[in-house]
């Protein structure tokens, strides 16, 4: 039986969400680099879902930067 692919450490994903919300570009870059090293497709969807209900600073209702 095949083992499922490991999912990236949840702290990396939650750190990315927090960095986006805080607008901390330096931390975001560092965490995205770590995510790129260990991410699976499931992680990308989990990150999308985590960011969806919370637009970042400067994002309007339509999702476009202002």
Secondary structure in CASP SS format (residue, H / E / C, confidence):
PFRMAT SS
TARGET T0000
AUTHOR 0000-0000-0000
METHOD secondary structure of the structure
MODEL  1
X C 1.00
X C 1.00
X C 1.00
X C 1.00
X C 1.00
X C 1.00
X C 1.00
X C 1.00
X C 1.00
X H 1.00
X H 1.00
X H 1.00
X H 1.00
X H 1.00
X H 1.00
X H 1.00
X H 1.00
X H 1.00
X H 1.00
X H 1.00
X H 1.00
X H 1.00
X C 1.00
X C 1.00
X H 1.00
X H 1.00
X H 1.00
X H 1.00
X H 1.00
X H 1.00
X H 1.00
X H 1.00
X H 1.00
X H 1.00
X H 1.00
X H 1.00
X H 1.00
X H 1.00
X C 1.00
X C 1.00
X H 1.00
X H 1.00
X H 1.00
X H 1.00
X H 1.00
X H 1.00
X H 1.00
X H 1.00
X H 1.00
X H 1.00
X H 1.00
X H 1.00
X C 1.00
X C 1.00
X C 1.00
X C 1.00
X C 1.00
X C 1.00
X E 1.00
X C 1.00
X C 1.00
X C 1.00
X C 1.00
X C 1.00
X E 1.00
X C 1.00
END
